[in-house]
Amino acid sequence: MPSLHAAYPVLSALHLRQAFGRWGLLMLGYAAVLWFAVVYMAEHWIIDVAAGVVLTAALLLGAPGPAPARAPAGG
């Protein structure tokens, strides 16, 4: 808890969305099949999958962007 089986495909989908635009959202189809499979095969409860998805999206979307590059100190 939370399910990393659910979290990693969401993480991949969000990164692919940033890299390839709307085409990256195709990964969500794979993620949905995987979510169904881990619940159907009794590896996780639905709440585990939901927690993995929500926490991954919240952490990735709430994270700050890369820090701006600084000029070297000294002269």
C-alpha positions in Angstrom: 0.0 0.0 0.0 0.1 2.0 -2.2 0.5 -0.2 -5.2 3.7 0.4 -7.2 2.2 -1.8 -9.9 -0.3 1.1 -10.3 2.1 3.9 -9.7 4.8 3.2 -12.2 2.5 3.2 -15.3 1.0 6.5 -14.2 4.4 8.0 -13.7 5.4 6.8 -17.2 2.2 8.2 -18.7 2.7 11.6 -17.1 6.3 11.8 -18.3 5.4 10.6 -21.8 2.6 13.2 -21.8 5.3 15.9 -21.2 7.6 14.4 -23.8 5.2 13.5 -26.6 2.1 15.5 -25.9 -1.3 13.8 -26.2 0.3 10.7 -27.7 1.8 10.0 -24.3 -1.6 9.5 -22.8 -1.8 6.2 -24.7 0.1 4.7 -21.8 -3.0 5.2 -19.6 -4.6 2.4 -21.6 -1.8 0.1 -20.6 -2.1 1.3 -17.0 -5.9 0.6 -16.9 -5.3 -3.0 -18.1 -2.6 -3.4 -15.5 -4.8 -2.0 -12.7 -7.6 -4.4 -13.7 -5.1 -7.3 -13.7 -3.6 -6.7 -10.3 -7.0 -6.5 -8.7 -8.5 -9.4 -10.7 -5.5 -11.7 -9.8 -5.8 -10.6 -6.1 -2.4 -9.0 -5.9 -3.9 -5.7 -4.6 -7.1 -4.2 -3.4 -8.8 -1.5 -5.3 -7.8 1.0 -2.6 -4.1 0.1 -3.1 -4.4 0.9 -6.8 -6.3 4.1 -6.2 -3.7 5.2 -3.6 -0.8 4.5 -6.0 -2.4 6.5 -8.7 -3.4 9.5 -6.6 0.0 9.7 -4.7 2.0 9.4 -7.9 0.0 12.1 -9.7 0.1 14.4 -6.7 3.8 14.0 -6.2 4.7 14.4 -9.8 2.3 17.3 -10.6 3.1 19.1 -7.3 6.9 18.8 -7.7 8.8 21.9 -8.7 10.4 22.0 -12.1 14.2 21.8 -12.6 16.3 24.5 -10.9 17.7 27.2 -13.2 21.3 26.9 -14.1 23.7 29.2 -12.1 26.8 30.9 -13.3 30.0 29.5 -11.7 31.1 31.4 -8.6 34.3 33.3 -8.7 35.9 35.1 -11.2 
